[in-house]
């Protein structure tokens, strides 16, 4: 059985998935499997030929969303640890090894996210480059972008069928290990936004505020794995993200074509 299951949901990802997989295969830690869940009927089976540790599960007739796709991969996964990678993105070579070592005593650890511009230069870092503390809810409140890590697998855990379900999952992870977790800045998750990424679609931008409200309600009502001691802090994260989204919508109305991450960078947070 592999130590780590790498979960990848794939939608219209044939042009980027190969690079994402290559970044996993290049890890200095080899005890993993990659489980790819196509969120469409397109054939991704050729990617399994790259390495015996790669499995591509059956596709679906029509897209279901990232949460359900990740859950299908999770149901097929065999590892004791779970790591999430989007089909657009990349890991540094020491990502899995460094995070697995840091997470072992507590059950979770997080790496740094490098948000790239279109020219592949770093636009911003989550958390900032000079951050040296542990990961807590305050870090999430100012992240405004993917901020993942590795977590010990727990029966019954899953991603929700909502936008920002990955953020909720990561904050559940944080609560389950006591509200703070090790941060390994050398373990880098590279976030590469492309024009057809779901998070850059108008539908996502216009609807995400409603989804944030729904997530806050789930947290406040105790319908997540976020413990009562952390619910106020977790709700404040989504309230912070909702405020940022509203600010971006106002700015983008006056400046068509403005990108979300570029707008956040302009604020010099």
C-alpha positions, 0 to 999 in steps of 0.5 A: 500500500502506498503511503500517500495518495495524490488526488487529481481531478481532470477537466479539459486538462490534457494540455497541462496534466502531463506537467503536473504528473511529471512534477509528482514523478520527480519527487525525492519521495517515492512511496505514493500513488497518483489517482486521476479522476476525469470529470468528463467522458474524455479518455485520460488512460494514456497518462497511466502508461507513464508509471505503474503508480498512476491510476486513471479511474472511469470518467463521467458522462458530464462534468460534476464539479471538482468536489465530486471528482476528487471524492471519486478519486478518494474512494479509489485511493489506498494511501494513509495520507492524502495530498491534493494537486490540481491538473494545472499545477506543479510541486517542487521536488521535495514537496511530498517528502518534506511535508510527510516528515513534518506532518508525521507527528501531528497529522498534517502539514502545509507548504508554500503556494507560489502564484505565477503570472502568465509569463511564469514569474511569481506574482505572489506567495501564500503566505508571504515569502518572509513568513516563518510561523505555523499555519493557522486560520489567520494565514488562511484569512489572507491567502485568497488562493489555493493553499494545500498540504498533506493530511492523514486520511480519516474515514468519512472525510470528503470534499463538498459539492460547492465552490471553494470546497478545497479551502473548507477541506483544508480548514477542516484539516487544520481544525482536526490537528488542533487549529495550527499545523507545521509550515514548510516554506521549502515545499512549494505548490506552484499555482498556474492559472490558465484562461480556461481555469474554472476559477477565472470563469465569470460564473465562478466569480459571480457565484462564489460569494453565495458559496462563501455564505453557504460554507459559513452557514455549514460551519456555524451550524456544526455541519463540517469537521471544524470543531466548535473551538475553531468555527468562529475563526473558520467562518471569518476566513470565508467572510474575509474571502467574500469581502475580497471577492466583492472588492474585486468585482467592483474593481473589475467592473471599472477595469475589464480584464483585471485578473483576481490574483493581479488585483490582490497583488496590487493591494500589497497585502 
